Amino acid sequence: MAKFQYNIYGRGRPLRWAITFACQLAFVLFGYDQGVFSGIVGNQHFRETFGNPDDSLTGIIVSIYNLGCFSGCILNFFIGDYLGRRLAMWFAMCWIIVGAVLQTSAFSVPHILVARYITGIGTGIETSTVPMYQAELAEAHRRGRLVCSEPLFVGIGIVISYFFDYGMSYVNAPPGIAWRLPIACQIIFAFIVVGMVFGLPESPRYCYQKGRHEEAIKILCDVYDGTPETPKIAREQQEIMEALEVEREFGEYKWRNILTKDKVQTGRRVLLAYGMQFMNQMGGINLVVYFVPTALQENVGLSHNTALLIGGGVQCMFVLGSLYPTFFIDRSGRRPPMIWGSIGLGISMMMISVLLSLNKQAASSASIAFFFTYMLIFGASVNCVPWCYVPEILPLHARAKGTAVGISSNWLWNFFVVMITPVIINRLQWKAYLIFMCLNFAFVPLVYFCYPETANLTLEEIDFIFADHSKSTVKVSKELCKERMKYGGARKGSFVEQFHSDERERRRSKRGDSEGTAVAEHEEEKNV
């Protein structure tokens, strides 16, 4: 697809900024789509237009978008490697634009359901492509901050949509403008992303995977503003080629290989990606993002406008919390924020439940504070880490498909939570929050025992953590990350080279004869 790409941003830092800004803007659109319906579902004209839906139908109207997102991830599983990263982003924007037009013009329940499903397909493709694209074009010691800045911009998009909804709630003429205009405005973001991606390069790792080596090395030179002989570029090219060689031992990654136990543990890594996004959704975040105004009205007893205004303030905490991983995720690592974040989210849900159960106005009003703490903690931890962790934990040969599987977990469970939330808020009242409290506390040992650290490691070094079967991946990752931090995020040697050296040494020890030594030395000369 290189013939459709024009370098309009130059080389080096300006190009890297353009890549980051385009990815962040795509996630502003994602956040806007997520939040825009929260202030619309209670709008009187909206409810009259669609026949005053009950809580079950309201849940379906809102959650069908998430089912579309899940479908988009599955679609991207099949077409992602064919389209490449850039064209997949274009393809996603086309779906979003068409869906937004149909939503804006909807006058019946089937119409709005189809429109939201189409928009969701675009968002599913977008969210399973953009973090992967950013991760593959980022340096190891900056990758966490760059990818984690994307969920920060999700929060910005949500806040924009919340306060836009709040302002438009006071506009009564022409009829329907209060909810149709906020929906239509997502088209603006989509067109800007389409224009920006036109001048961005393809992922160099994708080009290497497809055998387009000349294009790949040119992209690396443009991104890092160097030549093929520049040490950083030469080392990155070598590591990508070595990792691809290891990964390709078992052929192309297909559906039937999803749980394959190969040399780089592809199946296990796909399950880790799936589980990480499961934790992102099942902690109860979409109860707060989609339905906090409804919860404040039904459970706390606030008026519609007051609930909208406080809901907007709650979303601002999301943005404030997301500043922490944006600047410090590569220093703090991936595991610690997931552990203390899950504990904090569980405590917040527990306190909301306890205060609401007292059935007193003062206690119910006090529970509002824990909606604020929930969003602050979520933004600082469980929001950002999964979006960074999923693309970096996966091997290159399975990255497009594996990311699609991982992000599909986000949307599948997002759909589940959004569909049941109006019902459980209305019928279970304070008991609904106990469900999410228990889930958050259960995530703590899961992360501690099963998820290796990936901060400051190159994508190829993460491959070789899983290729080294002599120790647990959690232990190996901790040792390697400590060494990375010791050298300020940039080691003198490559862990890939170290792994090959260890492999040769193991072969010598295992064979213990002159023939084995000769073979190992021959392989060493070949690698050199």
C-alpha positions in Angstrom: 0.0 0.0 0.0 3.1 2.2 -0.1 2.0 4.0 -3.3 -0.9 5.7 -1.3 1.5 7.2 1.3 3.1 10.6 0.9 5.6 11.8 3.5 4.2 15.3 4.4 5.5 15.4 7.9 9.3 15.2 7.3 11.7 13.0 9.3 12.5 12.3 12.9 10.6 14.1 15.6 8.0 15.9 13.5 7.0 12.5 11.9 6.9 10.8 15.3 4.7 13.7 16.7 2.3 13.3 13.7 2.0 9.5 14.3 1.3 10.1 17.9 -1.2 12.9 17.3 -3.1 10.8 14.7 -3.4 7.9 17.1 -4.5 10.1 19.9 -7.1 11.8 17.8 -8.5 8.4 16.8 -8.9 7.7 20.5 -10.6 11.0 21.1 -13.2 9.8 18.6 -13.4 6.5 20.4 -14.0 8.3 23.7 -16.6 10.6 22.2 -18.5 7.6 20.8 -18.3 6.0 24.2 -19.7 8.9 26.1 -22.1 10.6 23.8 -25.1 8.4 24.5 -24.9 8.8 28.3 -26.5 12.2 28.1 -28.9 11.2 25.3 -30.7 8.2 26.7 -32.6 10.4 29.2 -33.5 13.1 26.7 -37.2 13.5 26.4 -37.4 13.9 22.6 -35.0 11.0 22.1 -37.2 8.7 24.3 -40.4 9.9 22.5 -38.8 9.3 19.0 -38.1 5.7 19.9 -41.4 4.9 21.7 -40.2 5.5 25.4 -38.1 2.3 25.6 -38.0 0.4 29.0 -34.8 -0.3 30.8 -34.2 -3.6 28.8 -34.6 -2.0 25.4 -32.5 1.0 26.5 -29.7 -1.4 27.4 -30.0 -3.0 23.9 -30.0 0.3 22.1 -26.8 1.4 23.9 -25.0 -2.0 24.0 -25.6 -2.9 20.3 -22.8 -0.5 19.6 -20.4 -2.7 21.7 -21.6 -5.8 19.8 -20.7 -4.0 16.6 -17.2 -3.2 18.1 -16.8 -6.9 18.9 -17.8 -7.8 15.3 -15.3 -5.2 14.0 -12.5 -6.9 16.0 -13.4 -10.3 14.5 -13.5 -8.7 11.0 -10.1 -7.2 11.6 -8.8 -10.7 12.6 -9.4 -11.8 9.0 -8.5 -8.6 7.1 -6.0 -6.9 9.3 -2.9 -8.6 8.0 -4.1 -8.0 4.4 -4.9 -4.3 4.7 -2.0 -3.3 6.9 -2.1 -0.8 9.7 -2.8 2.4 7.7 -5.4 1.1 5.4 -7.2 -0.6 8.3 -7.5 2.8 10.0 -9.0 4.3 6.8 -11.4 1.4 6.6 -12.5 1.9 10.2 -13.2 5.6 9.6 -15.4 4.8 6.7 -17.6 2.6 8.8 -17.8 5.2 11.6 -18.8 8.0 9.1 -21.6 5.9 7.6 -22.8 4.8 11.0 -22.9 8.3 12.3 -24.9 9.6 9.4 -27.4 6.7 9.9 -27.6 7.4 13.7 -28.2 11.1 13.1 -31.1 10.4 10.7 -32.7 7.6 12.8 -36.5 7.7 13.5 -37.2 4.1 14.6 -35.7 1.5 16.9 -34.5 -0.8 14.1 -32.9 2.2 12.3 -30.9 3.3 15.4 -29.9 -0.3 16.2 -28.5 -0.9 12.7 -26.8 2.5 12.7 -25.1 1.9 16.1 -24.0 -1.6 15.1 -22.3 -0.2 11.9 -20.6 2.6 13.9 -19.4 -0.1 16.3 -17.8 -2.1 13.5 -15.6 0.9 12.7 -14.7 1.4 16.3 -13.8 -2.2 16.7 -11.4 -2.1 13.7 -10.0 1.2 15.0 -9.3 0.1 18.5 -7.7 -3.2 17.4 -5.4 -1.3 15.0 -4.3 2.0 16.5 -2.5 0.8 19.7 -0.7 -1.8 17.6 0.4 0.8 15.0 1.6 3.2 17.8 3.5 0.3 19.6 5.2 -0.8 16.4 6.5 2.7 15.7 7.6 3.6 19.2 11.0 3.2 21.0 11.0 0.7 23.8 11.6 3.2 26.6 8.8 5.5 25.3 6.3 2.9 24.1 4.3 2.8 27.3 3.9 6.5 27.6 2.9 6.9 24.0 0.3 4.1 23.9 -1.0 5.0 27.4 -1.6 8.5 26.2 -4.3 7.1 23.9 -6.6 6.1 26.7 -6.0 9.6 28.2 -7.5 11.0 25.0 -10.4 8.5 25.3 -11.1 10.4 28.6 -10.9 13.7 26.8 -13.4 12.5 24.2 -15.8 11.3 26.9 -15.6 14.6 28.7 -16.2 16.6 25.5 -19.3 14.4 24.7 -20.6 14.7 28.3 -20.5 18.5 28.5 -21.7 18.8 24.9 -24.7 16.7 25.8 -25.2 18.8 28.9 -25.1 22.1 27.0 -27.4 20.8 24.2 -30.0 19.6 26.9 -31.1 23.2 27.2 -31.7 23.5 23.4 -35.3 22.7 22.5 -35.6 23.9 18.9 -35.6 22.5 16.3 -36.9 19.3 17.8 -34.3 16.6 18.2 -31.3 18.9 17.7 -30.3 18.3 21.3 -29.4 14.7 20.6 -28.9 14.5 16.8 -26.1 17.2 16.7 -23.9 15.5 19.3 -24.1 12.3 17.4 -23.3 13.9 14.1 -20.2 15.7 15.4 -18.2 12.5 15.6 -17.9 12.7 11.8 -15.6 15.7 12.2 -13.1 13.7 14.1 -13.3 10.8 11.6 -12.5 13.1 8.6 -9.5 14.6 10.4 -8.1 11.2 11.1 -8.5 10.1 7.5 -6.6 13.2 6.3 -3.8 12.7 8.8 -3.2 9.0 8.1 -2.8 9.9 4.4 0.7 11.3 5.2 1.8 8.6 7.7 4.1 5.6 7.0 3.1 2.0 7.3 4.4 0.0 10.3 8.0 -1.1 9.5 7.4 -4.4 11.4 4.4 -5.1 9.1 6.6 -4.4 6.1 9.3 -6.8 7.2 6.6 -9.4 7.9 5.4 -9.0 4.3 8.9 -9.1 2.8 9.0 -5.4 1.9 12.4 -4.9 3.4 13.4 -1.8 1.4 10.3 0.0 2.4 10.7 -1.0 6.0 14.3 0.2 6.4 13.3 3.5 4.7 10.5 4.0 7.2 12.9 3.2 10.1 15.3 5.8 8.8 12.5 8.4 8.4 11.1 7.8 11.9 14.5 7.9 13.7 16.1 10.4 11.2 19.1 8.2 10.4 20.6 5.9 7.9 20.6 2.1 7.7 24.1 2.2 9.3 22.8 4.1 12.4 23.4 1.7 15.4 19.8 2.1 16.7 18.3 1.4 13.3 20.7 -1.5 12.5 20.0 -3.1 15.9 16.2 -2.8 15.6 16.3 -4.3 12.1 18.4 -7.2 13.3 16.1 -7.9 16.2 13.0 -7.8 14.0 14.5 -10.3 11.6 15.7 -12.6 14.3 12.3 -12.6 16.0 10.5 -13.2 12.7 12.8 -16.2 12.1 11.9 -17.7 15.5 8.2 -17.0 15.1 8.0 -18.5 11.6 9.2 -21.9 12.6 5.5 -22.9 13.1 4.1 -21.2 10.0 1.4 -18.6 9.6 -0.9 -17.9 12.6 -4.5 -19.0 11.9 -7.6 -19.6 14.0 -6.7 -23.2 14.6 -3.4 -22.1 16.1 -5.1 -19.9 18.7 -4.0 -22.1 21.6 -0.9 -23.5 20.0 2.0 -24.2 22.4 4.9 -23.2 20.1 8.4 -22.0 20.9 7.3 -18.4 21.7 4.1 -19.5 23.5 1.7 -17.8 21.1 -1.5 -19.4 22.5 -0.6 -18.4 26.1 0.1 -14.8 25.0 -3.2 -14.5 23.1 -5.0 -15.7 26.3 -3.1 -13.1 28.4 -4.1 -10.4 26.0 -7.8 -11.5 26.1 -7.7 -11.6 29.9 -6.1 -8.2 30.2 -9.0 -6.6 28.3 -11.5 -8.7 30.3 -10.2 -7.0 33.4 -10.5 -3.6 31.8 -14.2 -4.1 31.3 -15.5 -6.3 34.1 -14.4 -4.0 36.9 -17.6 -1.9 36.2 -16.2 1.0 34.2 -19.1 1.1 31.8 -21.6 1.4 34.6 -19.9 4.7 35.3 -19.2 5.8 31.7 -22.6 5.1 30.1 -25.0 5.2 33.0 -23.6 7.4 35.8 -26.4 10.0 35.2 -29.0 7.1 35.4 -27.3 5.7 38.5 -27.3 9.1 40.2 -31.0 9.6 39.4 -32.2 6.0 40.2 -29.9 5.2 43.2 -29.0 8.6 44.7 -32.2 10.5 43.8 -30.7 13.5 41.9 -32.6 15.5 39.2 -31.7 14.8 35.5 -29.7 18.0 34.9 -27.9 17.8 38.3 -27.0 14.1 37.5 -25.7 15.2 34.1 -23.5 17.9 35.6 -22.1 15.7 38.3 -21.6 12.9 35.7 -19.4 15.3 33.7 -17.3 16.1 36.7 -16.9 12.3 37.3 -15.6 11.9 33.7 -13.0 14.7 34.4 -11.5 12.5 37.0 -10.9 9.9 34.3 -8.8 12.5 32.4 -6.9 13.6 35.5 -6.1 10.0 36.5 -4.9 9.2 33.0 -2.2 11.8 33.3 -0.3 9.4 35.7 0.3 6.5 33.2 0.9 8.9 30.4 4.0 10.3 32.1 5.1 7.5 34.5 3.9 4.1 33.1 7.4 3.2 31.8 8.8 4.0 35.3 6.1 2.3 37.3 5.8 -0.8 35.0 2.6 -2.5 33.9 2.0 -4.9 36.8 1.9 -2.6 39.8 -0.8 -0.2 38.5 -3.0 -3.2 37.6 -2.6 -4.6 41.1 -3.1 -1.4 43.2 -5.7 -0.1 40.7 -7.8 -3.2 41.1 -7.7 -2.9 44.9 -8.7 0.7 44.7 -11.6 0.0 42.3 -12.8 -2.8 44.5 -12.8 -0.5 47.6 -14.7 2.3 45.7 -17.4 -0.1 44.6 -17.6 -1.5 48.1 -18.1 1.9 49.7 -20.7 2.9 47.1 -22.7 -0.2 47.9 -22.4 0.2 51.7 -23.5 3.9 51.6 -26.4 3.2 49.3 -27.6 0.3 51.4 -28.1 2.6 54.4 -31.1 4.1 52.4 -30.5 7.6 53.8 -30.2 10.7 51.8 -27.0 11.9 53.4 -25.3 8.5 53.0 -26.5 8.3 49.3 -25.1 11.7 48.6 -21.8 10.7 50.2 -21.6 7.8 47.8 -21.0 10.3 45.0 -17.5 10.8 46.3 -16.6 7.2 45.5 -17.8 7.5 41.9 -15.1 10.2 41.7 -12.4 8.1 43.3 -13.4 5.1 41.1 -12.8 7.2 37.9 -9.6 8.7 39.2 -8.1 5.3 40.1 -9.4 3.7 36.9 -7.9 6.4 34.7 -4.5 6.0 36.5 -4.3 2.2 36.2 -6.7 -0.3 34.7 -7.8 2.1 31.9 -4.4 2.6 30.3 -2.4 -0.5 30.9 -4.4 -3.1 28.9 -4.3 -0.9 25.7 -0.5 -0.8 26.0 -0.1 -4.4 27.1 -2.1 -6.2 24.5 -0.1 -5.2 21.4 3.3 -5.5 23.1 2.7 -8.9 24.6 1.9 -10.6 21.3 4.5 -11.9 18.8 4.7 -10.2 15.4 3.3 -13.1 13.3 0.2 -13.0 15.5 0.1 -9.4 16.4 -2.7 -8.3 14.1 -4.9 -11.3 14.7 -4.0 -11.5 18.4 -4.7 -7.9 19.0 -8.1 -8.3 17.3 -8.8 -11.3 19.7 -7.6 -9.3 22.7 -9.6 -6.1 21.9 -12.7 -8.3 21.0 -12.6 -9.3 24.7 -13.0 -5.6 25.6 -16.0 -5.2 23.4 -17.7 -8.5 24.1 -17.7 -7.9 27.9 -18.4 -4.2 27.3 -21.6 -5.3 25.5 -22.5 -7.6 28.3 -22.0 -5.0 31.1 -23.8 -2.2 29.2 -26.7 -4.5 28.4 -27.3 -5.6 32.0 -26.5 -2.3 33.7 -29.9 -0.5 33.3 -31.6 -3.6 34.6 -29.3 -4.3 37.6 -29.3 -0.6 38.6 -33.1 -0.5 38.6 -33.7 -3.9 40.2 -30.7 -4.8 42.4 -30.0 -1.2 43.5 -27.0 -1.2 45.9 -26.3 -4.9 45.5 -25.3 -4.4 41.9 -22.0 -2.7 43.0 -21.0 -5.8 45.0 -20.7 -7.8 41.8 -18.0 -5.5 40.5 -16.3 -5.2 43.9 -15.7 -9.0 44.0 -14.4 -9.0 40.4 -11.9 -6.3 41.0 -10.5 -8.0 44.1 -10.2 -11.3 42.1 -8.0 -9.6 39.5 -5.2 -8.9 42.0 -3.8 -12.5 42.3 -4.5 -13.1 38.6 -2.1 -10.3 37.6 0.5 -11.1 40.3 0.9 -14.7 39.3 0.2 -14.8 35.6 1.3 -11.5 33.9 5.0 -10.8 33.2 6.3 -7.3 33.2 7.0 -5.7 29.7 8.0 -2.1 30.6 11.1 -0.8 28.7 11.6 -4.0 26.7 11.7 -4.0 22.9 8.9 -6.0 21.3 11.5 -8.6 20.2 12.9 -8.9 23.7 9.4 -9.8 24.9 9.4 -12.6 22.3 12.5 -14.1 23.8 11.2 -13.9 27.4 8.5 -16.4 26.3 11.1 -18.4 24.2 13.2 -19.0 27.3 11.5 -22.0 29.0 14.1 -22.4 31.7 12.3 -20.0 34.1 8.9 -18.6 34.6 8.1 -15.7 32.3 7.2 -13.5 35.4 10.6 -14.1 36.9 12.5 -13.6 33.7 10.7 -10.3 32.9 11.4 -8.9 36.4 15.1 -9.7 36.1 15.3 -8.1 32.6 13.2 -5.0 33.5 15.5 -4.4 36.5 18.5 -4.5 34.2 16.8 -2.1 31.8 16.0 0.4 34.6 19.6 0.1 35.7 20.8 1.3 32.3 18.1 4.0 32.0 16.0 2.1 29.6 18.7 1.4 27.0 21.1 -1.5 27.5 24.4 -1.7 25.8 23.7 -5.2 24.4 20.5 -6.7 23.1 18.6 -9.4 25.0 18.0 -11.1 21.7 21.8 -11.5 21.3 22.1 -12.7 24.9 19.4 -15.3 24.3 21.2 -16.7 21.2 24.4 -16.8 23.2 22.7 -18.7 26.0 21.1 -21.1 23.5 24.5 -21.9 22.0 26.0 -22.4 25.5 23.2 -24.8 26.4 23.8 -26.8 23.3 27.5 -27.1 24.1 26.7 -28.3 27.7 24.1 -30.7 26.5 26.2 -32.4 23.8 29.5 -32.3 25.7 31.5 -33.5 22.7 33.8 -31.9 20.2 31.3 -32.4 17.4 28.6 -30.4 19.4 31.1 -27.6 20.1 32.0 -27.4 16.4 28.4 -27.2 15.4 27.7 -24.5 17.9 30.7 -22.5 16.8 29.6 -22.9 13.1 26.2 -21.5 14.1 27.8 -18.6 16.0 29.9 -17.7 12.9 26.7 -17.9 10.8 24.8 -15.5 13.2 27.7 -13.1 13.1 
